[in-house]
Amino acid sequence: MTAPLEGIKVVDWTQVQSGPSCTQMLAWLGAEVIKIERPGVGDATRHQMRDIPNEDSLYYLTLNSNKKSLELNIKTDEGKKILTDLIKQADIFVENEHPGAAEKAGFGWDDVHKLNPRCIMGSIKGFNPHSRFENVKAYEPVAQCAGGAAATTGWYEGEFNIPTQSGAALGDSNSGMHLLIGLLAALLQREKTGEGCYVYQSMQNAVMNLCRIKLRDQQALDRLGELDWYACYNTPGFTWGDTLPRPENAEGGAVLGWCYRCKNYKADPNDFAYIVVQREEKPYTNFCKTIGREDMLTDERFATAEARDKNKHAFYAEVEKFTLQHDKYELTTLLGNAGIPVGPVLSWKELEDDEELQADGTITKVEQGGARGTYLTIGLPFFLSSYKPDIQRAPSLGENNEEILTELGYTAAQIADLKTAGAI
């Protein structure tokens, strides 16, 4: 198998999650990725949320496999020279330092482009250049809030009518995947131009892109004043304002989608299933017959799609009388076999133990060694017919110092001097 990025060299000056998620994917696709880390400290995630004392955390391991680690103090002249030499050989240079840090250190886009016109540079920041928030540091929840996700997640009334984070890393790993798309596009562009370009990815933009249908909804609300596909539509006492309400568990499109309790929900907080009921007469008839509720075909509250829109919560209550008779797996099999869109709510314990996901490589066991032994990680999220990544362990701090510096032409004596000078 030929790795798609075989022969591509990446200098990875990123930490925590957004940048490392991008560069790990580059490594899985075959690139040589050299991770730059602070001497004696390393990526902050090495020490965060440890489950084994004195071992690198799972947070670090699951974002940095297949990379090489180089301890490098960029604040020293020697360290700057080493990074300069690496960039001169690199195809891609990626950083996610706080705003202005790369430029202050002498490794902004203009500097990198002068050093190596073929090198592609990628940056992740919280906000766009020239934004009024350009110099604000952003973390995962900051990006979710600034990108419109938190305002449109959760419940539209009651005690918990507050902006709510998603459990998905919409600000961090999502930003990394968006940057990955840009870097791959830039590699293709370089094949035509012979010159690298700068790929700038803001976390705010990455979140907004995944929430693009909310801009659709906002414009519709501006025109219509209310939206019949939202859960709060036709709810007594609810008043529409000029901005989108939170949609509860409604599907968000022109269908009735809801998360229903199943029979074991009291003992299992995840015994739920999500069911989508389509608007058209034929699939709706099929749905009613499948759940044994043909009376809902003639009930004036539910007989038409428009009627169901106006009586959403009454509809959900009637359907739940059926879902409470089955567990989520029985329900998924029953409705799925009838061609009805449905899926179980799977906990992370269930996903961790899923033999099918392990068999196809979605969940991969990695041999890390040491006290850790093995750990599980999410593998390449897409399948290539001609390539399957060989996911290897993450490097220990500074594991590849001598290897990388030797390739740059440093002798053993010079490497020892660099250690004495605190550059590595």
KEMI-492364 format. One record per residue (C-alpha): residue number from 1; residue in one letter; x, y, z. Coordinates in Angstrom, 1 decimal, padded with zeros to 4 digits, always signed. Layout:
! KEMI-492364
{pt NUM; A; {X; Y; Z}}
...
END
This chain:
! KEMI-492364
{pt 1; M; {+000.0; +000.0; +000.0}}
{pt 2; T; {+001.3; +003.4; -000.9}}
{pt 3; A; {+000.7; +006.0; +001.8}}
{pt 4; P; {-001.0; +009.1; +000.3}}
{pt 5; L; {+001.4; +011.5; +001.9}}
{pt 6; E; {+004.6; +009.4; +001.6}}
{pt 7; G; {+007.6; +011.7; +001.3}}
{pt 8; I; {+005.9; +014.7; +002.8}}
{pt 9; K; {+007.7; +016.3; +005.8}}
{pt 10; V; {+005.8; +018.2; +008.4}}
{pt 11; V; {+007.1; +020.4; +011.2}}
{pt 12; D; {+004.5; +020.3; +013.9}}
{pt 13; W; {+004.7; +023.3; +016.3}}
{pt 14; T; {+001.3; +022.6; +017.8}}
{pt 15; Q; {+000.0; +021.6; +021.2}}
{pt 16; V; {-003.2; +020.4; +023.1}}
{pt 17; Q; {-005.9; +019.4; +020.6}}
{pt 18; S; {-006.7; +021.5; +017.6}}
{pt 19; G; {-003.3; +021.4; +016.0}}
{pt 20; P; {-002.2; +017.9; +017.0}}
{pt 21; S; {-005.5; +016.4; +015.7}}
{pt 22; C; {-004.5; +017.8; +012.3}}
{pt 23; T; {-000.9; +016.8; +012.3}}
{pt 24; Q; {-001.7; +013.3; +013.6}}
{pt 25; M; {-004.0; +012.8; +010.6}}
{pt 26; L; {-001.1; +013.9; +008.3}}
{pt 27; A; {+001.1; +011.3; +010.1}}
{pt 28; W; {-001.5; +008.6; +009.6}}
{pt 29; L; {-001.7; +009.4; +005.9}}
{pt 30; G; {+002.1; +008.7; +005.7}}
{pt 31; A; {+003.8; +012.1; +006.3}}
{pt 32; E; {+006.9; +012.3; +008.5}}
{pt 33; V; {+005.7; +014.6; +011.4}}
{pt 34; I; {+008.3; +016.1; +013.7}}
{pt 35; K; {+006.6; +017.5; +016.8}}
{pt 36; I; {+008.4; +020.4; +018.5}}
{pt 37; E; {+008.0; +020.3; +022.3}}
{pt 38; R; {+009.4; +022.4; +025.2}}
{pt 39; P; {+012.5; +020.8; +026.7}}
{pt 40; G; {+011.7; +018.9; +029.9}}
{pt 41; V; {+008.0; +019.8; +029.7}}
{pt 42; G; {+006.5; +018.8; +026.4}}
{pt 43; D; {+003.0; +019.3; +025.2}}
{pt 44; A; {+000.8; +020.3; +028.1}}
{pt 45; T; {-001.5; +017.3; +027.5}}
{pt 46; R; {+001.3; +014.9; +028.4}}
{pt 47; H; {+000.6; +015.7; +032.1}}
{pt 48; Q; {-003.2; +016.5; +032.0}}
{pt 49; M; {-005.9; +014.1; +033.3}}
{pt 50; R; {-003.4; +011.2; +033.9}}
{pt 51; D; {-004.9; +007.8; +034.7}}
{pt 52; I; {-001.4; +006.3; +035.3}}
{pt 53; P; {+001.1; +008.1; +037.5}}
{pt 54; N; {+004.2; +009.4; +035.7}}
{pt 55; E; {+003.0; +008.1; +032.3}}
{pt 56; D; {+001.9; +010.2; +029.4}}
{pt 57; S; {-001.9; +010.8; +029.5}}
{pt 58; L; {-004.4; +009.3; +027.2}}
{pt 59; Y; {-005.2; +012.9; +026.1}}
{pt 60; Y; {-001.6; +013.2; +024.7}}
{pt 61; L; {-001.4; +009.6; +023.3}}
{pt 62; T; {-004.7; +009.8; +021.3}}
{pt 63; L; {-003.5; +013.0; +019.5}}
{pt 64; N; {+000.1; +012.3; +018.8}}
{pt 65; S; {+000.6; +008.8; +017.6}}
{pt 66; N; {+003.0; +008.1; +014.6}}
{pt 67; K; {+004.9; +011.3; +015.2}}
{pt 68; K; {+008.5; +012.1; +016.2}}
{pt 69; S; {+009.3; +014.2; +019.2}}
{pt 70; L; {+012.0; +016.9; +019.2}}
{pt 71; E; {+012.6; +018.9; +022.4}}
{pt 72; L; {+013.5; +022.4; +021.2}}
{pt 73; N; {+013.7; +025.8; +023.0}}
{pt 74; I; {+012.7; +028.3; +020.4}}
{pt 75; K; {+013.8; +031.1; +022.7}}
{pt 76; T; {+017.5; +030.2; +022.3}}
{pt 77; D; {+019.5; +031.2; +019.2}}
{pt 78; E; {+020.5; +027.5; +018.7}}
{pt 79; G; {+016.8; +026.4; +018.9}}
{pt 80; K; {+015.8; +029.0; +016.4}}
{pt 81; K; {+018.5; +027.8; +014.0}}
{pt 82; I; {+017.3; +024.2; +014.3}}
{pt 83; L; {+013.7; +025.2; +013.6}}
{pt 84; T; {+014.9; +027.3; +010.7}}
{pt 85; D; {+016.8; +024.3; +009.3}}
{pt 86; L; {+013.8; +022.1; +009.7}}
{pt 87; I; {+011.5; +024.6; +007.9}}
{pt 88; K; {+014.0; +024.8; +005.0}}
{pt 89; Q; {+013.4; +021.1; +004.4}}
{pt 90; A; {+009.7; +021.0; +005.2}}
{pt 91; D; {+006.7; +020.6; +003.0}}
{pt 92; I; {+004.3; +021.8; +005.7}}
{pt 93; F; {+004.8; +023.9; +008.9}}
{pt 94; V; {+001.9; +024.0; +011.3}}
{pt 95; E; {+001.4; +026.1; +014.4}}
{pt 96; N; {-001.4; +026.9; +016.8}}
{pt 97; E; {+000.4; +029.3; +019.2}}
{pt 98; H; {-001.5; +032.2; +020.7}}
{pt 99; P; {-002.0; +035.2; +018.4}}
{pt 100; G; {+001.2; +036.9; +017.5}}
{pt 101; A; {+003.5; +034.4; +019.0}}
{pt 102; A; {+004.8; +032.8; +015.8}}
{pt 103; E; {+005.5; +036.3; +014.3}}
{pt 104; K; {+007.3; +037.4; +017.5}}
{pt 105; A; {+009.5; +034.3; +017.5}}
{pt 106; G; {+010.4; +035.0; +013.8}}
{pt 107; F; {+008.3; +032.2; +012.3}}
{pt 108; G; {+005.3; +034.0; +010.9}}
{pt 109; W; {+004.1; +033.4; +007.3}}
{pt 110; D; {+006.4; +036.1; +005.8}}
{pt 111; D; {+009.4; +034.6; +007.5}}
{pt 112; V; {+008.6; +031.0; +006.6}}
{pt 113; H; {+007.9; +031.9; +003.0}}
{pt 114; K; {+011.3; +033.6; +002.7}}
{pt 115; L; {+013.0; +030.6; +004.3}}
{pt 116; N; {+011.3; +028.1; +002.0}}
{pt 117; P; {+009.0; +029.3; -000.8}}
{pt 118; R; {+007.7; +025.7; -001.3}}
{pt 119; C; {+006.7; +025.3; +002.3}}
{pt 120; I; {+003.0; +025.4; +003.1}}
{pt 121; M; {+002.2; +027.0; +006.5}}
{pt 122; G; {-000.9; +026.3; +008.5}}
{pt 123; S; {-002.2; +028.2; +011.5}}
{pt 124; I; {-005.1; +027.7; +013.9}}
{pt 125; K; {-006.3; +030.7; +015.8}}
{pt 126; G; {-009.5; +031.5; +017.7}}
{pt 127; F; {-010.7; +034.2; +015.3}}
{pt 128; N; {-010.2; +035.6; +011.9}}
{pt 129; P; {-007.5; +038.1; +010.9}}
{pt 130; H; {-008.7; +041.7; +011.4}}
{pt 131; S; {-011.6; +040.5; +013.6}}
{pt 132; R; {-012.3; +042.6; +016.7}}
{pt 133; F; {-011.5; +039.4; +018.6}}
{pt 134; E; {-008.3; +038.7; +016.6}}
{pt 135; N; {-006.0; +038.8; +019.7}}
{pt 136; V; {-008.3; +036.8; +022.0}}
{pt 137; K; {-007.1; +033.4; +023.0}}
{pt 138; A; {-009.7; +030.7; +022.3}}
{pt 139; Y; {-010.3; +027.3; +023.8}}
{pt 140; E; {-012.9; +024.7; +022.8}}
{pt 141; P; {-015.9; +026.2; +024.6}}
{pt 142; V; {-015.0; +029.7; +023.5}}
{pt 143; A; {-015.1; +028.6; +019.9}}
{pt 144; Q; {-018.4; +026.8; +020.4}}
{pt 145; C; {-019.9; +029.9; +021.9}}
{pt 146; A; {-018.5; +032.3; +019.3}}
{pt 147; G; {-019.3; +030.1; +016.4}}
{pt 148; G; {-023.1; +029.8; +017.1}}
{pt 149; A; {-023.1; +026.2; +018.3}}
{pt 150; A; {-023.8; +026.9; +022.0}}
{pt 151; A; {-026.6; +029.4; +021.3}}
{pt 152; T; {-028.5; +026.8; +019.3}}
{pt 153; T; {-027.9; +023.7; +021.5}}
{pt 154; G; {-030.1; +022.7; +024.4}}
{pt 155; W; {-033.6; +023.5; +025.6}}
{pt 156; Y; {-035.7; +026.5; +024.7}}
{pt 157; E; {-037.4; +026.8; +028.1}}
{pt 158; G; {-037.1; +025.9; +031.7}}
{pt 159; E; {-034.2; +026.0; +034.1}}
{pt 160; F; {-031.7; +024.7; +031.6}}
{pt 161; N; {-032.5; +027.2; +028.9}}
{pt 162; I; {-028.9; +028.3; +028.6}}
{pt 163; P; {-026.3; +028.1; +025.9}}
{pt 164; T; {-024.9; +024.6; +025.9}}
{pt 165; Q; {-021.7; +023.0; +024.7}}
{pt 166; S; {-021.8; +020.0; +022.5}}
{pt 167; G; {-019.9; +016.9; +023.6}}
{pt 168; A; {-018.2; +016.9; +020.2}}
{pt 169; A; {-014.9; +018.9; +020.0}}
{pt 170; L; {-016.4; +021.4; +017.6}}
{pt 171; G; {-013.8; +024.0; +018.4}}
{pt 172; D; {-010.7; +021.8; +018.7}}
{pt 173; S; {-010.6; +018.6; +016.6}}
{pt 174; N; {-013.1; +020.1; +014.2}}
{pt 175; S; {-010.7; +023.1; +013.6}}
{pt 176; G; {-007.9; +020.6; +013.1}}
{pt 177; M; {-009.9; +018.7; +010.4}}
{pt 178; H; {-010.8; +021.9; +008.6}}
{pt 179; L; {-007.1; +022.9; +008.6}}
{pt 180; L; {-006.3; +019.5; +007.3}}
{pt 181; I; {-008.6; +020.1; +004.3}}
{pt 182; G; {-006.8; +023.4; +003.6}}
{pt 183; L; {-003.4; +021.8; +003.8}}
{pt 184; L; {-004.2; +019.0; +001.5}}
{pt 185; A; {-005.7; +021.5; -001.0}}
{pt 186; A; {-002.5; +023.6; -000.7}}
{pt 187; L; {-000.4; +020.5; -001.5}}
{pt 188; L; {-002.4; +020.0; -004.7}}
{pt 189; Q; {-002.1; +023.7; -005.6}}
{pt 190; R; {+001.7; +023.5; -005.1}}
{pt 191; E; {+001.8; +020.8; -007.7}}
{pt 192; K; {+000.6; +023.4; -010.2}}
{pt 193; T; {+002.4; +026.5; -009.0}}
{pt 194; G; {+005.5; +025.1; -007.3}}
{pt 195; E; {+005.0; +027.5; -004.4}}
{pt 196; G; {+003.6; +027.0; -001.0}}
{pt 197; C; {+000.8; +029.2; +000.5}}
{pt 198; Y; {-000.5; +030.1; +003.9}}
{pt 199; V; {-003.6; +028.3; +005.3}}
{pt 200; Y; {-005.3; +030.2; +008.2}}
{pt 201; Q; {-008.0; +028.4; +010.0}}
{pt 202; S; {-010.0; +030.1; +012.8}}
{pt 203; M; {-011.8; +028.0; +015.3}}
{pt 204; Q; {-014.8; +030.3; +015.0}}
{pt 205; N; {-015.1; +029.7; +011.3}}
{pt 206; A; {-014.7; +025.9; +011.8}}
{pt 207; V; {-017.6; +025.9; +014.2}}
{pt 208; M; {-019.8; +028.1; +012.0}}
{pt 209; N; {-019.2; +025.9; +009.0}}
{pt 210; L; {-020.6; +022.9; +010.9}}
{pt 211; C; {-023.5; +025.1; +012.0}}
{pt 212; R; {-024.2; +026.5; +008.5}}
{pt 213; I; {-027.9; +025.4; +008.6}}
{pt 214; K; {-028.4; +027.7; +011.5}}
{pt 215; L; {-027.7; +030.7; +009.2}}
{pt 216; R; {-030.3; +029.2; +006.9}}
{pt 217; D; {-032.7; +029.1; +009.9}}
{pt 218; Q; {-031.9; +032.6; +011.0}}
{pt 219; Q; {-032.6; +034.1; +007.6}}
{pt 220; A; {-035.9; +032.2; +007.4}}
{pt 221; L; {-036.8; +033.5; +010.9}}
{pt 222; D; {-036.0; +037.0; +009.8}}
{pt 223; R; {-038.5; +036.6; +007.0}}
{pt 224; L; {-041.2; +034.4; +008.6}}
{pt 225; G; {-041.1; +035.3; +012.2}}
{pt 226; E; {-041.5; +031.7; +013.3}}
{pt 227; L; {-040.2; +028.3; +012.1}}
{pt 228; D; {-042.5; +025.3; +012.0}}
{pt 229; W; {-039.6; +022.8; +012.0}}
{pt 230; Y; {-038.5; +023.9; +015.5}}
{pt 231; A; {-039.7; +022.1; +018.6}}
{pt 232; C; {-041.2; +025.2; +020.1}}
{pt 233; Y; {-043.4; +025.9; +017.2}}
{pt 234; N; {-047.1; +026.3; +018.3}}
{pt 235; T; {-046.1; +025.8; +021.9}}
{pt 236; P; {-048.6; +027.6; +024.2}}
{pt 237; G; {-046.9; +030.5; +026.0}}
{pt 238; F; {-043.8; +030.5; +023.8}}
{pt 239; T; {-042.9; +033.9; +022.2}}
{pt 240; W; {-040.7; +034.1; +019.1}}
{pt 241; G; {-038.0; +036.7; +019.2}}
{pt 242; D; {-035.6; +037.9; +016.6}}
{pt 243; T; {-033.0; +035.2; +017.1}}
{pt 244; L; {-033.1; +031.4; +016.9}}
{pt 245; P; {-034.4; +029.5; +019.9}}
{pt 246; R; {-032.7; +026.4; +021.1}}
{pt 247; P; {-034.2; +023.4; +019.3}}
{pt 248; E; {-034.3; +020.8; +022.1}}
{pt 249; N; {-033.8; +017.4; +020.3}}
{pt 250; A; {-035.7; +018.3; +017.2}}
{pt 251; E; {-034.0; +017.1; +014.0}}
{pt 252; G; {-033.6; +020.5; +012.5}}
{pt 253; G; {-035.0; +019.9; +009.0}}
{pt 254; A; {-038.4; +019.3; +007.4}}
{pt 255; V; {-039.0; +016.0; +009.2}}
{pt 256; L; {-040.0; +015.0; +012.7}}
{pt 257; G; {-036.9; +013.8; +014.5}}
{pt 258; W; {-036.9; +013.1; +018.2}}
{pt 259; C; {-035.0; +011.2; +020.8}}
{pt 260; Y; {-037.3; +008.7; +022.5}}
{pt 261; R; {-037.1; +006.9; +025.8}}
{pt 262; C; {-037.0; +003.1; +025.6}}
{pt 263; K; {-038.1; +000.5; +028.1}}
{pt 264; N; {-034.9; +000.4; +030.2}}
{pt 265; Y; {-034.3; +004.2; +030.4}}
{pt 266; K; {-034.7; +004.3; +034.2}}
{pt 267; A; {-031.9; +001.9; +034.7}}
{pt 268; D; {-029.8; +002.9; +031.7}}
{pt 269; P; {-029.6; +006.7; +031.1}}
{pt 270; N; {-028.7; +006.0; +027.5}}
{pt 271; D; {-031.6; +003.6; +026.6}}
{pt 272; F; {-032.9; +006.0; +024.0}}
{pt 273; A; {-033.4; +005.8; +020.3}}
{pt 274; Y; {-033.6; +008.6; +017.7}}
{pt 275; I; {-036.3; +008.2; +015.2}}
{pt 276; V; {-037.0; +010.3; +012.1}}
{pt 277; V; {-040.5; +010.4; +010.7}}
{pt 278; Q; {-040.6; +011.7; +007.1}}
{pt 279; R; {-043.3; +014.1; +005.9}}
{pt 280; E; {-044.5; +012.3; +002.8}}
{pt 281; E; {-047.6; +010.2; +003.0}}
{pt 282; K; {-046.1; +006.9; +001.9}}
{pt 283; P; {-043.3; +006.8; +004.5}}
{pt 284; Y; {-045.6; +008.2; +007.2}}
{pt 285; T; {-048.1; +005.4; +006.5}}
{pt 286; N; {-045.3; +002.8; +006.7}}
{pt 287; F; {-044.2; +004.3; +010.0}}
{pt 288; C; {-047.7; +004.1; +011.6}}
{pt 289; K; {-048.3; +000.6; +010.4}}
{pt 290; T; {-044.9; -000.5; +011.7}}
{pt 291; I; {-045.6; +000.7; +015.2}}
{pt 292; G; {-049.2; -000.6; +015.1}}
{pt 293; R; {-050.8; +002.9; +015.2}}
{pt 294; E; {-052.8; +003.1; +012.1}}
{pt 295; D; {-055.2; +005.3; +014.1}}
{pt 296; M; {-052.6; +008.1; +013.8}}
{pt 297; L; {-053.2; +008.2; +010.0}}
{pt 298; T; {-056.7; +009.6; +010.6}}
{pt 299; D; {-056.2; +011.4; +013.9}}
{pt 300; E; {-056.7; +015.1; +012.8}}
{pt 301; R; {-053.7; +016.1; +015.0}}
{pt 302; F; {-051.4; +013.9; +013.0}}
{pt 303; A; {-053.0; +013.1; +009.6}}
{pt 304; T; {-051.0; +015.7; +007.7}}
{pt 305; A; {-047.4; +016.9; +008.0}}
{pt 306; E; {-048.7; +020.4; +008.7}}
{pt 307; A; {-050.9; +019.0; +011.5}}
{pt 308; R; {-048.0; +017.1; +013.0}}
{pt 309; D; {-045.8; +020.3; +013.0}}
{pt 310; K; {-048.5; +022.0; +015.1}}
{pt 311; N; {-048.8; +019.1; +017.5}}
{pt 312; K; {-045.2; +017.9; +017.8}}
{pt 313; H; {-045.1; +017.1; +021.5}}
{pt 314; A; {-048.4; +015.3; +021.4}}
{pt 315; F; {-047.0; +013.3; +018.5}}
{pt 316; Y; {-043.8; +012.5; +020.4}}
{pt 317; A; {-045.9; +011.3; +023.4}}
{pt 318; E; {-047.9; +008.9; +021.2}}
{pt 319; V; {-044.8; +007.4; +019.5}}
{pt 320; E; {-043.1; +007.0; +022.9}}
{pt 321; K; {-045.9; +004.7; +024.0}}
{pt 322; F; {-044.5; +002.3; +021.4}}
{pt 323; T; {-040.8; +003.0; +022.1}}
{pt 324; L; {-041.2; +002.3; +025.8}}
{pt 325; Q; {-042.1; -001.3; +024.9}}
{pt 326; H; {-038.7; -002.0; +023.4}}
{pt 327; D; {-035.0; -001.4; +024.2}}
{pt 328; K; {-033.0; +000.7; +021.8}}
{pt 329; Y; {-031.5; -002.3; +020.0}}
{pt 330; E; {-034.8; -004.0; +019.5}}
{pt 331; L; {-036.3; -000.7; +018.3}}
{pt 332; T; {-033.4; -000.1; +015.9}}
{pt 333; T; {-033.8; -003.6; +014.4}}
{pt 334; L; {-037.6; -003.4; +014.1}}
{pt 335; L; {-037.8; +000.1; +012.6}}
{pt 336; G; {-034.6; -000.2; +010.6}}
{pt 337; N; {-035.8; -003.3; +008.8}}
{pt 338; A; {-038.9; -001.4; +007.9}}
{pt 339; G; {-036.9; +001.3; +006.2}}
{pt 340; I; {-037.5; +003.9; +008.9}}
{pt 341; P; {-034.5; +006.2; +009.9}}
{pt 342; V; {-033.6; +005.2; +013.4}}
{pt 343; G; {-030.5; +004.8; +015.6}}
{pt 344; P; {-029.7; +003.8; +019.2}}
{pt 345; V; {-028.1; +006.3; +021.6}}
{pt 346; L; {-024.7; +004.6; +022.2}}
{pt 347; S; {-022.7; +005.3; +025.3}}
{pt 348; W; {-018.9; +005.5; +025.1}}
{pt 349; K; {-018.8; +002.3; +027.1}}
{pt 350; E; {-020.8; +000.6; +024.4}}
{pt 351; L; {-018.7; +002.1; +021.7}}
{pt 352; E; {-015.5; +001.1; +023.5}}
{pt 353; D; {-016.6; -002.5; +023.6}}
{pt 354; D; {-018.1; -002.6; +020.1}}
{pt 355; E; {-016.5; -005.6; +018.3}}
{pt 356; E; {-017.6; -004.4; +014.8}}
{pt 357; L; {-015.9; -001.0; +015.3}}
{pt 358; Q; {-012.8; -002.7; +016.5}}
{pt 359; A; {-012.8; -005.2; +013.6}}
{pt 360; D; {-013.0; -002.5; +010.9}}
{pt 361; G; {-010.3; -000.3; +012.6}}
{pt 362; T; {-012.6; +002.5; +013.7}}
{pt 363; I; {-011.5; +001.8; +017.2}}
{pt 364; T; {-007.8; +000.7; +017.1}}
{pt 365; K; {-005.7; -000.9; +019.8}}
{pt 366; V; {-002.2; +000.7; +020.0}}
{pt 367; E; {+000.8; -000.9; +021.6}}
{pt 368; Q; {+002.3; +002.0; +023.7}}
{pt 369; G; {+004.5; -000.1; +026.0}}
{pt 370; G; {+005.7; +000.8; +029.5}}
{pt 371; A; {+003.2; +000.9; +032.3}}
{pt 372; R; {+000.5; +001.8; +029.8}}
{pt 373; G; {+000.7; -001.4; +027.8}}
{pt 374; T; {-002.0; -000.8; +025.2}}
{pt 375; Y; {-004.7; +001.8; +024.7}}
{pt 376; L; {-007.6; +002.4; +022.3}}
{pt 377; T; {-007.9; +005.3; +019.9}}
{pt 378; I; {-010.2; +006.3; +017.2}}
{pt 379; G; {-008.6; +005.4; +013.9}}
{pt 380; L; {-008.7; +007.0; +010.5}}
{pt 381; P; {-012.4; +008.1; +010.2}}
{pt 382; F; {-012.6; +007.3; +006.5}}
{pt 383; F; {-011.7; +004.2; +004.5}}
{pt 384; L; {-009.4; +004.1; +001.5}}
{pt 385; S; {-009.6; +001.1; -000.8}}
{pt 386; S; {-005.8; +001.3; -001.5}}
{pt 387; Y; {-004.4; +002.2; +001.9}}
{pt 388; K; {-004.9; +001.4; +005.6}}
{pt 389; P; {-002.8; +003.3; +008.2}}
{pt 390; D; {-000.5; +001.5; +010.5}}
{pt 391; I; {-001.2; +003.4; +013.7}}
{pt 392; Q; {+001.8; +003.3; +016.0}}
{pt 393; R; {+002.5; +004.6; +019.5}}
{pt 394; A; {+003.1; +008.2; +020.4}}
{pt 395; P; {+006.7; +009.3; +021.1}}
{pt 396; S; {+008.1; +009.9; +024.5}}
{pt 397; L; {+009.4; +013.4; +025.1}}
{pt 398; G; {+012.5; +014.1; +023.1}}
{pt 399; E; {+012.6; +010.5; +021.9}}
{pt 400; N; {+013.9; +011.5; +018.4}}
{pt 401; N; {+016.2; +014.4; +019.4}}
{pt 402; E; {+019.4; +012.7; +018.2}}
{pt 403; E; {+017.8; +011.1; +015.1}}
{pt 404; I; {+016.4; +014.4; +013.8}}
{pt 405; L; {+019.5; +016.5; +014.6}}
{pt 406; T; {+021.8; +013.9; +013.1}}
{pt 407; E; {+019.8; +014.1; +009.9}}
{pt 408; L; {+020.3; +017.9; +009.9}}
{pt 409; G; {+024.0; +017.3; +010.1}}
{pt 410; Y; {+024.8; +017.8; +013.7}}
{pt 411; T; {+027.6; +015.6; +015.3}}
{pt 412; A; {+027.3; +013.9; +018.6}}
{pt 413; A; {+029.5; +016.5; +020.2}}
{pt 414; Q; {+027.4; +019.3; +018.8}}
{pt 415; I; {+024.2; +017.7; +020.1}}
{pt 416; A; {+025.8; +017.4; +023.5}}
{pt 417; D; {+026.6; +021.2; +023.3}}
{pt 418; L; {+023.0; +021.9; +022.4}}
{pt 419; K; {+021.9; +020.0; +025.6}}
{pt 420; T; {+024.3; +022.0; +027.7}}
{pt 421; A; {+023.0; +025.3; +026.1}}
{pt 422; G; {+019.4; +024.3; +026.9}}
{pt 423; A; {+018.4; +024.3; +023.3}}
{pt 424; I; {+017.2; +020.7; +023.5}}
END
